[in-house]
Every structure is written in structure tokens, then in C-alpha cells.
Amino acid sequence: MTSQSIIARPYAEAAFSVAKQDNSIEEWSTDLQKIKAVCADQKITNLLLNPDLSYSDKTEIFMDLFKGEISDKAASFIKVCGDNKRLKNLPEIINFFNELALESLNKKNVHVSSPFQLEEKQIKKITSALEKRLDSEVVIDFDIDKSLIGGLKIAYEDQVLDMSIKRKLDLLQTQLRN
């Protein structure tokens, strides 16, 4: 486990515990996704890493971005993270929270890469096969990776199924060298 994970996990577990007690996991997930989207902006990253601003100023500016957009508890969570100088860890905290939320709902997060946009029929077939294999509902995040040439690359938990043509060509190249 990385040092970032060691820092992020307790915050995610605390937020998840509150969300579970309040029966508001879905609301928290929505709020945290908004926060994560804002954290992906380079200007926000620069703000959070700016040594000229105090952490209380960073926290205040960051919280102002979400006034009226997120629940009071999520806003309090941001304040706690800011007070403890953990705003820069929010994306990883949110990732851990999402893992806990999916697990509690018996869902698995799966990342699928394809060299082209998949048709709805293909997506349904992949989803069905993965749900059968994992024995739970899956939430699939699709992306396009032209370097795969053909086939798919599927990642979930600590597993990667690389069924791409690129991988097959790389294996063939390795065999030819040996």
C-alpha cells in the first residue's frame, strides 16, 4: 500500500461510515464525483499546491466552489480534509469511498478499454459476461485506446484481462526473440 493510500483510506472509511449511517451513500457518491471532477482541473491542482496560500485559505476557496452544489455533510468533509491538509488527497479518498460504496451494494467497478467505440449490443454482452464471471452487478467505465489495435483490455480489482491484438503481437515478438 502506498503512503498516499495509507493517508486516503481512513478518510474514505470515515466518510463512508457517515454515509452508511445516514443511508445516503448515493447522495455522497454524487457529491464526491462533483468534487473529483473539480480536482481534475489543472487550475484547482495549482491552487491546492500553491505554497503562497495558507491551508485555511485554500480550504475556503475550495469550499466556495461547491456552495449550494453539495450536501452540508460533504462540505463538512471537505473542511475536515482541508483542516488536516488533505485537499490534494481528495481524488484518492474519493476512489476509496467509491470502492466501499460499490462493495456495499454488491457491485464491482470494471474498466474496459477498446480501440474503437463499442456498440450497445457489444456492451450488453460484455456486461453480462462480466456479471456472470464476478457474480455481482458491474459498473463499467469504457475508454478508447487506439494502441490496442483490436480486442479488449478489462481491468477489475487486481485482475487484468488483456485480450488485445497489441498484447498478442508483443507476445509473438517476445517468442521470436527467444
Contacts in CASP RR format, 6 or more apart in sequence:
PFRMAT RR
TARGET T0000
AUTHOR 0000-0000-0000
METHOD contacts of the structure
MODEL  1
MTSQSIIARPYAEAAFSVAKQDNSIEEWSTDLQKIKAVCADQKITNLLLN
PDLSYSDKTEIFMDLFKGEISDKAASFIKVCGDNKRLKNLPEIINFFNEL
ALESLNKKNVHVSSPFQLEEKQIKKITSALEKRLDSEVVIDFDIDKSLIG
GLKIAYEDQVLDMSIKRKLDLLQTQLRN
1 9 0 8 1.000
4 89 0 8 1.000
4 92 0 8 1.000
5 92 0 8 1.000
5 96 0 8 1.000
7 86 0 8 1.000
7 89 0 8 1.000
7 92 0 8 1.000
8 86 0 8 1.000
8 89 0 8 1.000
8 92 0 8 1.000
8 93 0 8 1.000
8 95 0 8 1.000
8 96 0 8 1.000
9 96 0 8 1.000
11 80 0 8 1.000
11 81 0 8 1.000
11 86 0 8 1.000
11 89 0 8 1.000
11 93 0 8 1.000
11 96 0 8 1.000
12 93 0 8 1.000
12 94 0 8 1.000
12 95 0 8 1.000
12 96 0 8 1.000
12 97 0 8 1.000
12 99 0 8 1.000
12 100 0 8 1.000
13 96 0 8 1.000
13 100 0 8 1.000
15 28 0 8 1.000
15 32 0 8 1.000
15 77 0 8 1.000
15 93 0 8 1.000
15 97 0 8 1.000
16 25 0 8 1.000
16 28 0 8 1.000
16 97 0 8 1.000
16 100 0 8 1.000
16 101 0 8 1.000
16 104 0 8 1.000
18 28 0 8 1.000
18 73 0 8 1.000
18 77 0 8 1.000
19 25 0 8 1.000
19 27 0 8 1.000
19 28 0 8 1.000
19 29 0 8 1.000
19 97 0 8 1.000
19 101 0 8 1.000
20 104 0 8 1.000
22 73 0 8 1.000
24 71 0 8 1.000
24 73 0 8 1.000
25 101 0 8 1.000
25 104 0 8 1.000
25 105 0 8 1.000
27 71 0 8 1.000
28 71 0 8 1.000
28 73 0 8 1.000
28 74 0 8 1.000
28 97 0 8 1.000
28 101 0 8 1.000
29 97 0 8 1.000
29 98 0 8 1.000
29 101 0 8 1.000
31 69 0 8 1.000
31 70 0 8 1.000
31 71 0 8 1.000
31 74 0 8 1.000
32 74 0 8 1.000
32 94 0 8 1.000
32 97 0 8 1.000
32 98 0 8 1.000
33 94 0 8 1.000
34 66 0 8 1.000
34 69 0 8 1.000
34 70 0 8 1.000
35 66 0 8 1.000
35 70 0 8 1.000
35 74 0 8 1.000
35 78 0 8 1.000
35 90 0 8 1.000
35 94 0 8 1.000
36 90 0 8 1.000
36 91 0 8 1.000
36 94 0 8 1.000
38 44 0 8 1.000
38 65 0 8 1.000
38 66 0 8 1.000
39 45 0 8 1.000
39 48 0 8 1.000
39 90 0 8 1.000
39 91 0 8 1.000
39 94 0 8 1.000
40 91 0 8 1.000
44 62 0 8 1.000
44 65 0 8 1.000
45 88 0 8 1.000
47 53 0 8 1.000
47 58 0 8 1.000
47 61 0 8 1.000
47 62 0 8 1.000
48 58 0 8 1.000
48 62 0 8 1.000
48 87 0 8 1.000
48 88 0 8 1.000
49 88 0 8 1.000
50 58 0 8 1.000
53 61 0 8 1.000
55 82 0 8 1.000
55 83 0 8 1.000
55 85 0 8 1.000
55 87 0 8 1.000
56 83 0 8 1.000
58 82 0 8 1.000
58 87 0 8 1.000
59 78 0 8 1.000
59 79 0 8 1.000
59 81 0 8 1.000
59 82 0 8 1.000
59 83 0 8 1.000
59 87 0 8 1.000
62 78 0 8 1.000
62 82 0 8 1.000
62 87 0 8 1.000
63 75 0 8 1.000
63 78 0 8 1.000
63 79 0 8 1.000
66 74 0 8 1.000
66 75 0 8 1.000
66 78 0 8 1.000
78 87 0 8 1.000
78 90 0 8 1.000
81 87 0 8 1.000
81 89 0 8 1.000
81 90 0 8 1.000
81 93 0 8 1.000
86 93 0 8 1.000
98 109 0 8 1.000
99 109 0 8 1.000
102 108 0 8 1.000
102 109 0 8 1.000
102 139 0 8 1.000
105 137 0 8 1.000
106 136 0 8 1.000
106 137 0 8 1.000
107 136 0 8 1.000
107 137 0 8 1.000
107 138 0 8 1.000
107 139 0 8 1.000
108 130 0 8 1.000
108 134 0 8 1.000
108 136 0 8 1.000
108 137 0 8 1.000
108 138 0 8 1.000
108 139 0 8 1.000
108 156 0 8 1.000
108 157 0 8 1.000
109 138 0 8 1.000
109 139 0 8 1.000
109 141 0 8 1.000
109 156 0 8 1.000
110 130 0 8 1.000
110 134 0 8 1.000
110 138 0 8 1.000
110 139 0 8 1.000
110 140 0 8 1.000
110 141 0 8 1.000
110 154 0 8 1.000
110 155 0 8 1.000
110 156 0 8 1.000
111 140 0 8 1.000
111 141 0 8 1.000
111 143 0 8 1.000
111 154 0 8 1.000
111 155 0 8 1.000
111 156 0 8 1.000
112 118 0 8 1.000
112 126 0 8 1.000
112 140 0 8 1.000
112 141 0 8 1.000
112 142 0 8 1.000
112 143 0 8 1.000
112 152 0 8 1.000
112 153 0 8 1.000
112 154 0 8 1.000
112 155 0 8 1.000
113 142 0 8 1.000
113 143 0 8 1.000
113 144 0 8 1.000
113 145 0 8 1.000
113 148 0 8 1.000
113 152 0 8 1.000
113 153 0 8 1.000
113 154 0 8 1.000
113 155 0 8 1.000
113 164 0 8 1.000
114 142 0 8 1.000
114 143 0 8 1.000
114 144 0 8 1.000
114 145 0 8 1.000
114 148 0 8 1.000
114 150 0 8 1.000
114 151 0 8 1.000
114 152 0 8 1.000
114 153 0 8 1.000
115 144 0 8 1.000
115 145 0 8 1.000
115 146 0 8 1.000
115 147 0 8 1.000
115 148 0 8 1.000
115 149 0 8 1.000
115 150 0 8 1.000
115 151 0 8 1.000
115 164 0 8 1.000
116 144 0 8 1.000
116 150 0 8 1.000
117 144 0 8 1.000
118 126 0 8 1.000
118 142 0 8 1.000
123 140 0 8 1.000
123 142 0 8 1.000
126 140 0 8 1.000
126 152 0 8 1.000
126 154 0 8 1.000
127 138 0 8 1.000
127 140 0 8 1.000
130 138 0 8 1.000
130 140 0 8 1.000
130 154 0 8 1.000
130 156 0 8 1.000
131 137 0 8 1.000
131 138 0 8 1.000
134 156 0 8 1.000
138 156 0 8 1.000
145 153 0 8 1.000
147 166 0 8 1.000
148 164 0 8 1.000
148 165 0 8 1.000
148 166 0 8 1.000
149 164 0 8 1.000
149 165 0 8 1.000
149 166 0 8 1.000
149 169 0 8 1.000
150 164 0 8 1.000
150 165 0 8 1.000
150 166 0 8 1.000
151 163 0 8 1.000
151 164 0 8 1.000
151 165 0 8 1.000
152 161 0 8 1.000
152 163 0 8 1.000
152 164 0 8 1.000
153 160 0 8 1.000
153 161 0 8 1.000
153 162 0 8 1.000
153 163 0 8 1.000
153 164 0 8 1.000
153 167 0 8 1.000
154 160 0 8 1.000
154 161 0 8 1.000
154 163 0 8 1.000
155 161 0 8 1.000
END
